Amino acid sequence: MKYTSILFGLLLFLFSCSESSTDSENRELPFLGIAEEGEHYIIPPFAFLDQEGEEITESHVDGKIHVVDFFFTSCPDICPKMNQQMLRVYDEYEADEEILILSHTLDPKRDTVEALKAFSDGLGVSANKWKMLSSPDHDYVFEVCKTYMIAAGPDESIMGGIFHSGKFVLLDQERRVRGFYEGTDEDEVDKLIQDIKSLKAESKKGA
């Protein structure tokens, strides 16, 4: 990735501004991130394994509105709150085939496919709707974080040994970033749920 520190700061400013927008279902969502050619930024290709052991790539989200976050199952801090809030998104759109959730573990050494399967079963969610993703390359996920403009990395000075943002990222059907939301904040997740409806309405207008 060719992000400079200045560009990254600009992106952080852009998405922090987007979070103060109104919750109107019909509002137009911004396009966040900057592509080198001046076009809308698109998340690059990726490859992970989900809790069923299926390889998940960008092809699985093409044509779908999707919500992405980064967590780990042994996280003693914000992850339990994030998971409970993401469950609200799951419950709201469980029957909607246009919506998908991707949660990437930041601790793939411990969060194996089998561990994520047990965790997913404990939450009572389906892998068809909420995919929990791991990789045998333990550093790969931190590189992928950067593509979503999410800060994360090892930090032995804090509980759990991994620093990470609690943001939920909303992407449209073309893998373009359309919003960031604090995943521990109920009001922010309310806004996310409404903004998904805005994206659905946007896609119908463009059809």
C-alpha positions, 0 to 999 in steps of 0.5 A: 500500500502507498499510503503516506502518514499525511494521507492516512491522517486525511482519511481519518479526518474524512471518516470521523466527519462522516460519523456526524451525519444525520440518520435519514434513511434516504441520505446520500452516503459519502465515498471514503478513501482516495484512489491514486487515479482519482476514482472512488477507492475500492478495497483490494482483493483478499483471501481468508478462511471462514468458520466452515473452512471455506475460502472467502475472497472478494468475489463473495462480497461482489454485488453485496452490501457488507459490514466489516470489523476486526476482533479476536475471540479472547479479547478482554476489552471491546470485542464482546461489546462489538460482537453484541452490537454486530448481532443487532445488525445480523438480526436486522438483516438475517433474511436479507440476501443482499447483506453480508457481515465479515469479521476478521480475527486479529489473532489467527494463531489461536482463532483457527477455523475450528475456534471460530466455528465454536465461537460462531455457534456460541453466538448462534449465527450462520456462516451464510450471513456472518463470516468469521475469517482467519488466515494461516498467515498471521501477519496478513490480517494486519496488512488487510486492516490498512486497506480498510483504514483500520488501526491495529497491531500487536501491543504487549502493553495492553490487555489481550496483547493486540491494539485495534479499533472498534470501528465497523466499516460499511461497504457497498456492492462494489467494495467502496467504503461508505461509512465508519461506525463505533462498534461499541456504541448503540447509537452509532450502530443504529445509524449503521442499520439505517445507512444500510437501508440508504445503500439499498435505496441507492442501488434501487435508484441506480438499477 
